[in-house]
Amino acid sequence: NYADLGFGTMWHYNPTKEEGAKVNAYMGVSGFHLSVPNESFMNESAGLPFKISFQGGIKILGDQVNFTPNFRVTSQQGAEEIAAGLNMDYLMNEKTKLIIGAWYRTHDAIAFGTGIEHKSFTLGYSYDIVTDLNNYISSGSANEISLSYKINIAEKKNLKFNPAPTPSFF
């Protein structure tokens, strides 16, 4: 067992549709393994390297369909991973939407995802297809199922702004 410290922050620009908004935007940064914990099973030194991640996107608001191009850049000990994608939200009614998306992770994989969001719950499924045949044997393709719950603090405090954009499944 070891303690691991991380930190992140996210900025949101989310005016309401009633205010005439056509876009929402978000940007964030996260740091992982700030304490560089020793993950060795023996009495050796094997520090878990610091990792930093930047993410962002713009949600283009329509009457019934929203599009969210997004990106994530992650760096750890000289290795970089860059991913970009697009989510589409189809608003079925005031409380329910269908989510469909696709993402490309450089030199690694393409992922497709779908989900349904009802009120504060989202149930999602995604599938990664490996594009680099050199990594296929070790990494293979993957199925992922996710269940998330959003807590809207503003709603509980009677503040007025839209909840955060739907994150990608990738």
Secondary structure, DSSP 8 states (H G I E B T S, - for coil): ------EEEEEEE---GGGT--EEEEEEEEEE-TT--B--SSSS--B---EEEEEEEEEE--SSEEEEEEEEEEEETTEEEEEEEEEEEEE-SSSEEEEEEEEEETTTEEEEEEEEEETTEEEEEEEEEE--HHHHHHH--EEEEEEEE---HHHHTT------------
